[in-house]
Amino acid sequence: MLHWLIIKRKSNLLLLIFVVFLVSCTNSDRYAFSTDINDQEQETNNTEINNRLNLIKKRGKLICGVNDQLPGFSYKEKDGNYSGISVDLCRAIAVAIFNDKTKVEFRHLESEKRFAAVESGQVDILSRNTTWNLSRDTSGGLDFPPTNFYDGQGLLVGVNSGIDKLEDLNGKSICVSANTTTEDNLAIQMRKRNIAYNPMKFEDKKAMYGAYESNSCSAATADRSELVARRSSLANPEAH
């Protein structure tokens, strides 16, 4: 699982350049852009870049899609302020464009709506936990700049549940986000081990962890960083 800042291909290439500079300025060779492009395509790209950038400037703010329920990455505090590495990256891009880190509007996006929001232009960029895979990189007009956090998938279970390995979940229910690579990975691993289980699929993260905490499912699976963050907000974190 990777935490990414995702942009719309071509029309947001200039923002990609900003991100490459901010995230990997000490490793420019690795992220060098190819100059093997014909003049007509270059002119088209430049027009699209300028149109998008001009739209952002005219609007007076950058619209950034985030997951505002993930402490440490992008989280909406009780006072309405946002914190975390993902939102700080959005602010850094706002500084690059406006020289003002406050020129950002954050919009919470659930997993199933995040890519459509980028494609349709509802948000300028997506800065949240997202897995980079081949299908996402070759369809939908999306670009994945450099990774800013490497992660892996895990499971959250009760300390006294008696669950120590995947095989212990045979015949049990597992809470998982619907239509995600997390759901796919779970299915693959359980199939490999010939483990029968009941996937309880949720589109809303709050509902998913609420179901887990109320014992509607025996485990919850997600990025490990997400599980750590969510565990801290449970009524009795030490019990999990």
Summary of the structure (lengths in Angstrom):
residues: 240
radius of gyration: 19.8
end to end distance: 21.7
largest distance: 65.0
contacts: 737
relative contact order: 0.16
helix: 41%
strand: 22%
